[in-house]
Structures are given as C-alpha cells and as structure tokens.
Amino acid sequence: MSGAAGVGGASLTRALGRIAIGLGLILLALHILIDTLAPAEQAPLARALLASITGDPILCIALAAVLTWAAHSSVAVVLLVMSLAFSHFVSAEAALALVLGANLGSAINPLIEGGIGGNPASRRLPLGNLINRLVGVLVVLPFLPALARELPAWQPDASKMTAEFHMLFNIALALIFIGPLDAMAWLLVRILPDRPAPADPAAPRYLDESILETPPVALANAARETLRMGDAVETMLREKAELRTAELAAADRHFERLREGRPESLETTSLHLDVLSDLKRIHSHICSVAYPMLEAAGDLPAREAAAGEAATDGLTYQPRLP
C-alpha cells in the first residue's frame, strides 16, 4: 500500500509539474508577444489591419472559435486576447467578442473527437456543452456594445476586464443551465439514442411466456428454439474440430523444429507451449458446453461422451517432447 501510494504521489507531482511548466511557457510566450507588439503600437498600418479584422463582432467570434479549435485551448486564446487588449490593439467590444468565440471554440474539439466506438451516446455531453455555449453567445451578442461601454468604467484595466468577463460568462452559463438540465438531458437522449446492443446468442430467441396460453404456438416455438440450439451446437463442434486441428498442427510444427535443433525454436519453446495450452483450454471449454447438450438429446454415442468428459476434466495442456 505504501509503495502504491508513493507511486501515485510521484505521478501526481509529475503531472502538477508539467502543468506548471506549461502555464509558465504560455505566460512567457505572451510576455514576449507583448514586448514584440510594443513597437508596433504606434504603427498606423498595424492598427488599421487589426481594426479591419476585429471590426465585426461576428467575425471576431468566428476567428476566435477557429483559433481555439486549432490550439485545443480556450485559455491560450483568452490570454492572447488579454495581451492584445492590454496593448490597445483591439477595442473593448472586439475583446469581448473574441472571448465569446474562444468559449464557443472550446466546445468544438470534444464534439469532433469525443465519439467512442461509433456510439452516438458518447457525443451527448460534448453536444450539450456546445449547445450551452452557443446559446450563451447568441444571448450576449446583442448586448456587446452596451457591455463594451459599461465594463471599462467598472474595470479600467483592459486585460483584467477581459479575464473577468470570461469568468463571469462561464459562471452565468452554469447558473442558467442548472435549471433545465433534465430537459436538456431528455433532448440529448432523443437526438443521440443509445446504440442497440448486439443480440446475445445464448439468449432464447423464440421462447415467449406470453404465448403459454396457446399450447400449439408455444410448442411450435419450442421446436424452433430446439432447432436453433442444435445449429449452435453444430457450429461449436465444427469450430472445436478446427481448433483441434490447429492445435495438433502447431504442436507437430514446433516439435519438428525442435528435432532440427533450430536455436529460435529452442528459445521460444515456452511461448509455443503457452499457445498450445490456450488452444487446449478453448477446445475443452467448447466440449464442456456441447457434449452435455448432445448427450441429453441422445445424439452422442457413449464413446464420444466419455471422450468429452475426459477433455473437460483438465484445462491445461502439457505436451511431451519426443
């Protein structure tokens, strides 16, 4: 227990160290970016270019969403927007719109990459997150000009205003969507239902308790189920014969290589024996299921029944070297 705790503590310390290094590199890069942009603060061409790009709030939202999707991090994009706002390269309204786009873009990657095994249900949470943020962006978008006028009076520092707007936007979304969580979950289940579970071959297919009151139909279905079980047993016996053939062939090939004295065969003897043991175990499991069913139906001769019992007595394979 102490060793496991030590390993877990070391892993946690390593993970926290990596997080700290990553945040430090991001902050260092942004500091270098601010120093690089400082000489261009007085350049009219640079300001005109940024003003043309960030003049439309909808374009700002789309641009920040794409950048966040490419960077896989809304924090990095928000920090970049804070740097641009601190250097007065973007207006307050453009900074707020870029923050909205960063929040929207952070919900795109989980939706694209969140599918597990093609199951639609695995995309419910990413889709709900995207709907949550999209609704929030659409609600706040008409009020951006008013917010851009009022927030600087409350927080004159442009970079802090950007960070606080990002925080308040997420807190407001969480508080608003706590209420309709059940309705949202119901909608997501309807949009993305669970993938149908594959049929269990061991489950009865034609037996139904509701038809017991109709004996002719119940007997007919029982006969169909019996035939289906017979087909399943036949398939198992066929696979058993194929496994037995593969087991014997693998043993013969391995023993032949041992007789020839090949070094690679001598070095991998234990591996070959493990494979043969696994084949023997699979063969025994198939016999343990198929032989009792055939014996109960009277389709298995006494000699074969005895052989089946002998095959299922031991599930390990210990070949003898010649």
C-alpha positions in Angstrom: 0.0 0.0 0.0 2.8 2.4 0.9 4.6 1.6 -2.4 1.4 2.2 -4.4 0.8 5.5 -2.5 4.4 6.5 -3.3 3.9 5.8 -7.0 0.6 7.7 -7.0 2.2 10.7 -5.3 5.1 10.7 -7.7 2.7 10.6 -10.7 0.6 13.5 -9.2 3.7 15.6 -8.5 5.0 14.9 -12.1 1.6 15.9 -13.5 1.4 19.1 -11.4 5.0 19.9 -12.5 4.1 19.5 -16.2 1.0 21.8 -15.7 3.1 24.5 -14.0 5.8 24.3 -16.8 3.1 24.5 -19.5 1.4 27.6 -17.9 4.8 29.2 -17.4 5.7 28.7 -21.1 2.3 30.2 -22.1 2.8 33.2 -19.9 6.4 33.6 -21.1 5.3 33.5 -24.8 2.5 36.0 -24.1 5.1 38.3 -22.4 7.4 38.0 -25.4 4.4 38.7 -27.7 3.6 41.9 -25.8 7.2 43.1 -26.0 7.2 42.3 -29.7 4.0 44.2 -30.3 5.0 47.2 -28.3 6.9 48.9 -31.1 4.0 48.3 -33.5 1.6 50.1 -31.1 2.3 53.4 -32.8 2.3 51.9 -36.4 -0.9 53.1 -38.2 -0.8 50.2 -40.6 -0.9 47.5 -37.9 -3.7 49.2 -36.1 -5.7 49.6 -39.3 -5.2 45.9 -40.1 -6.3 44.7 -36.7 -9.2 47.2 -36.8 -10.4 45.8 -40.1 -10.2 42.2 -38.8 -11.8 42.8 -35.5 -14.3 45.5 -36.5 -17.2 43.0 -36.9 -18.2 41.1 -33.6 -19.5 38.1 -35.6 -16.1 37.9 -37.4 -14.3 38.1 -34.1 -16.4 35.3 -32.7 -15.7 33.1 -35.7 -12.0 33.9 -35.7 -11.5 33.2 -32.0 -13.5 29.9 -32.3 -11.2 28.7 -35.1 -8.1 29.7 -33.2 -9.4 27.9 -30.1 -10.2 24.8 -32.1 -6.7 24.8 -33.7 -5.0 25.4 -30.3 -7.2 23.0 -28.4 -7.2 25.5 -25.5 -9.5 28.4 -24.8 -7.2 29.6 -22.0 -4.4 30.3 -24.5 -6.7 32.3 -26.8 -8.2 34.2 -23.9 -4.6 35.1 -22.7 -3.8 36.2 -26.2 -6.9 38.4 -26.3 -5.9 39.8 -22.9 -2.5 40.7 -24.3 -4.0 42.4 -27.4 -6.4 44.3 -25.2 -3.7 45.4 -22.8 -1.7 46.8 -25.8 -4.8 48.5 -27.1 -4.6 46.6 -30.4 -8.2 45.7 -30.2 -11.2 47.6 -28.8 -13.2 46.6 -25.8 -16.1 45.3 -27.9 -13.7 43.2 -30.1 -12.0 41.8 -27.0 -15.4 40.7 -25.5 -16.4 39.2 -28.9 -13.1 37.3 -29.1 -13.7 35.9 -25.6 -17.1 34.7 -26.7 -15.5 33.0 -29.7 -12.9 31.3 -27.5 -15.6 29.9 -25.3 -17.5 28.6 -28.3 -14.5 27.1 -30.0 -13.5 25.2 -26.8 -16.7 23.1 -27.3 -15.9 22.0 -30.9 -13.0 19.7 -30.3 -14.8 17.4 -27.7 -17.6 17.0 -30.2 -15.3 16.1 -33.0 -13.0 13.8 -31.1 -15.4 12.6 -28.3 -17.0 9.7 -30.2 -16.1 6.4 -28.7 -16.5 3.3 -30.8 -19.1 4.9 -33.0 -21.6 5.0 -30.2 -23.8 8.2 -30.6 -24.4 8.3 -26.8 -20.8 9.2 -26.3 -21.4 12.6 -28.0 -24.2 13.7 -25.8 -22.0 15.6 -23.3 -19.9 17.4 -25.9 -23.1 18.3 -27.9 -24.8 19.6 -24.7 -21.7 21.7 -23.9 -21.7 23.1 -27.5 -25.5 24.0 -27.2 -24.9 25.6 -23.8 -22.1 27.8 -25.1 -23.9 28.6 -28.4 -27.0 29.7 -26.6 -24.9 31.9 -24.3 -23.1 33.5 -27.2 -26.3 34.3 -29.0 -27.8 35.8 -25.9 -24.8 38.0 -25.1 -24.1 39.1 -28.7 -26.8 41.8 -28.9 -25.6 43.4 -25.7 -21.9 43.6 -26.6 -21.9 47.3 -27.5 -23.5 48.2 -24.1 -21.1 45.9 -22.2 -18.2 47.4 -24.0 -19.3 50.9 -22.8 -20.1 49.9 -19.2 -17.4 47.3 -18.3 -14.4 49.7 -18.8 -15.9 52.1 -16.2 -16.1 49.2 -13.8 -12.7 47.8 -14.6 -10.4 50.3 -16.4 -7.6 47.7 -17.0 -8.4 46.1 -20.4 -6.7 42.8 -19.7 -8.4 42.3 -16.3 -11.7 43.3 -17.8 -11.3 40.6 -20.5 -10.4 37.9 -17.9 -13.3 38.9 -15.6 -15.7 38.9 -18.5 -14.6 35.4 -19.4 -15.1 34.2 -15.8 -18.5 35.9 -15.4 -19.7 34.5 -18.7 -19.0 30.9 -17.7 -20.4 31.4 -14.2 -23.6 32.8 -15.7 -23.9 29.9 -18.1 -23.5 27.4 -15.3 -26.2 29.1 -13.2 -28.7 29.5 -16.1 -28.4 25.9 -17.3 -28.6 24.2 -13.9 -32.4 24.5 -14.0 -33.2 22.9 -17.4 -30.6 20.1 -17.1 -33.3 17.4 -17.1 -34.9 18.8 -20.2 -31.6 19.1 -21.9 -30.7 15.5 -21.0 -34.0 14.3 -22.4 -33.4 16.2 -25.6 -29.9 14.8 -26.0 -31.1 11.3 -25.4 -33.7 11.8 -28.2 -31.2 13.3 -30.5 -28.4 10.7 -29.8 -30.0 7.5 -28.6 -28.0 4.5 -27.3 -26.7 2.2 -29.9 -28.7 -1.0 -30.0 -27.0 -3.8 -28.0 -25.9 -6.8 -30.1 -28.1 -9.8 -29.7 -26.9 -12.3 -27.2 -26.5 -15.7 -29.0 -27.1 -17.5 -25.7 -30.4 -15.9 -25.0 -33.6 -17.7 -26.2 -34.9 -16.3 -29.5 -38.2 -18.0 -30.0 -39.5 -18.6 -26.4 -42.1 -16.2 -25.1 -44.0 -16.5 -21.8 -47.0 -14.6 -23.3 -47.9 -17.4 -25.6 -48.0 -20.2 -23.0 -51.8 -19.9 -23.0 -51.7 -21.1 -26.6 -50.1 -24.5 -26.4 -49.8 -25.2 -30.2 -48.0 -22.0 -30.8 -45.8 -22.5 -27.7 -44.8 -26.0 -28.8 -44.0 -24.7 -32.3 -41.8 -22.0 -30.9 -40.1 -24.5 -28.6 -39.4 -26.7 -31.6 -37.9 -23.7 -33.4 -35.8 -22.9 -30.4 -34.6 -26.5 -30.2 -33.5 -26.4 -33.9 -31.7 -23.2 -33.3 -29.8 -24.7 -30.3 -28.9 -27.7 -32.5 -27.5 -25.4 -35.1 -25.5 -23.5 -32.5 -24.1 -26.8 -31.1 -23.2 -27.9 -34.7 -21.3 -24.7 -35.2 -19.5 -25.1 -31.9 -18.5 -28.7 -32.8 -17.2 -27.5 -36.2 -15.1 -24.8 -34.5 -13.9 -27.4 -32.0 -12.7 -29.6 -34.8 -10.9 -26.7 -36.4 -9.3 -25.7 -33.1 -8.2 -29.3 -32.5 -6.7 -29.5 -36.0 -4.8 -26.2 -35.5 -3.6 -27.4 -32.1 -2.2 -30.6 -33.4 -0.6 -28.9 -36.5 1.0 -26.3 -34.3 2.4 -28.9 -32.0 3.7 -31.0 -34.9 5.5 -28.0 -36.5 7.0 -27.0 -33.2 8.3 -30.5 -32.4 9.7 -30.8 -36.0 11.7 -27.5 -35.5 12.9 -28.8 -32.1 14.2 -32.1 -33.8 16.0 -29.9 -36.3 17.7 -28.1 -33.4 16.8 -24.6 -34.6 18.0 -22.0 -32.0 15.0 -19.8 -32.4 12.7 -22.7 -31.6 14.6 -23.7 -28.5 14.5 -20.1 -27.3 10.7 -19.8 -27.8 9.6 -23.2 -26.5 7.8 -21.7 -23.5 5.9 -19.3 -25.8 4.8 -22.2 -28.1 3.7 -24.2 -25.1 1.6 -21.3 -23.8 -0.1 -21.0 -27.2 -0.8 -24.7 -27.3 -2.2 -24.6 -23.7 -4.5 -21.8 -24.7 -5.8 -23.8 -27.7 -6.3 -26.8 -25.5 -8.3 -24.7 -23.0 -10.5 -23.3 -25.7 -11.1 -26.8 -27.0 -12.0 -28.0 -23.6 -14.5 -25.2 -22.9 -16.3 -25.9 -26.2 -16.5 -29.6 -25.3 -17.8 -28.8 -21.8 -20.8 -26.9 -23.4 -21.5 -29.0 -26.5 -21.2 -32.6 -25.2 -23.7 -32.4 -22.3 -26.3 -30.9 -24.6 -25.8 -33.6 -27.2 -25.8 -36.3 -24.5 -29.0 -35.0 -23.1 -30.6 -35.1 -26.5 -29.4 -38.7 -27.1 -27.3 -37.7 -30.1 -23.9 -38.5 -28.6 -22.6 -42.1 -28.5 -21.2 -43.4 -25.2 -17.7 -43.4 -26.5 -17.9 -39.8 -27.6 -19.5 -38.8 -24.2 -16.6 -40.4 -22.4 -14.1 -38.6 -24.6 -15.9 -35.3 -23.9 -15.8 -35.9 -20.2 -12.1 -36.7 -20.4 -11.5 -33.5 -22.4 -13.2 -31.3 -19.9 -11.6 -32.8 -16.8 -8.3 -30.8 -17.2 -8.0 -27.4 -18.9 -4.2 -27.4 -19.1 -2.1 -28.7 -21.9 1.3 -30.4 -21.1 2.7 -31.9 -24.3 5.5 -34.4 -24.1 8.6 -33.8 -26.0 9.6 -36.8 -28.2 
